[in-house]
């Protein structure tokens, strides 16, 4: 956690709640989706957000567009993670 950047704390909290099976994950979707396009956060948070969205399965349906955009990312790892997450969300 980077105490100097409140955005990092926000994303870190959202990711932690997904990991512990927070019962209202749908409330975290906007935060996780924003993490995919937030230049101020570390890349590890971006990759964690991609994975977390996939783990949410069909409940993360509203993230499909953002994840599809990640398929064009310059980072090969992000592209692969996005592909895997889209499969988990859509079943395809």
N, C-alpha and C positions, 0 to 999 in steps of 0.2 A: 504494500500500500504506500502510495506517495502522498504524504500529508500536505504537500504543497499544491496539489491539484485536486480540487473537489470533484471534478469529473471522474477521476480514477476511483475515488472512494465510492461514488454512486454506482459505477459499473462493477466494482469488486463486490459490493453488497448484493447487487442483482444476481451475479454469478453464484455467490454463496447460497442465496435462497433457492436457486434452481437445483443446486447440488444436494440440498437437504430435503428435496421434494416439498417445497413450500406449496401449500394447497391452492394458492391463488396465483399461479404462475402467469396467467394471462395478463395480470397487472404489470408484469416485468417485461412483456414483449416490446413495448415502445423503447424501453431503455436498452435492451439487447439489440434491437434493430438499429438504433442510433449508433451503437458502438461499432457497427460495421462501417460507418462512414465518418467516424470521429478522428481527425488527425491528431488530437491532443492526448490520446491515450496510448499506452505501450502496445506494440503489436501482439504481445501475448494475450492481452485482454480481448483483442479483436478475434484471435483464433479461438479463445475460450468461448466467446459469445457465439461464434458460428457453431461450435460443438453443442453448446447449451441449447440453441434453437433446435438443432436436430434431435436432441434428447427429449425435447418437449413433444415431438411427433406432430400429429395433425392439429394439435392445439396451437401450433405456431404457424398456422396457415397464412396469417397476415405477413409473415416474414419472407414468403416465397419470392416476391419481387426483389427485395434487397439481397437475398441469397443468389438469385439469378444474376444480379449485377456483379456479385463477387466472382462469378465464373469467368469474368473478364479481367480480374485483378492481375497485376504484374507478379504477385507472389504466388508461385506454383502451389505451395502448401495451402494457402487460402482457397485457391481454386478447387483443390481436391477435397478439402474440408466442406466447402459449400456444396459440392456435388454429393458428398455423402449425406449431409444434412437434408438436402432436398429430397433424397431418396427416403430418408426416415420420415419426413413430413408428408410427402405425397404417396409413398408406397410404390413409386415408379423408379 
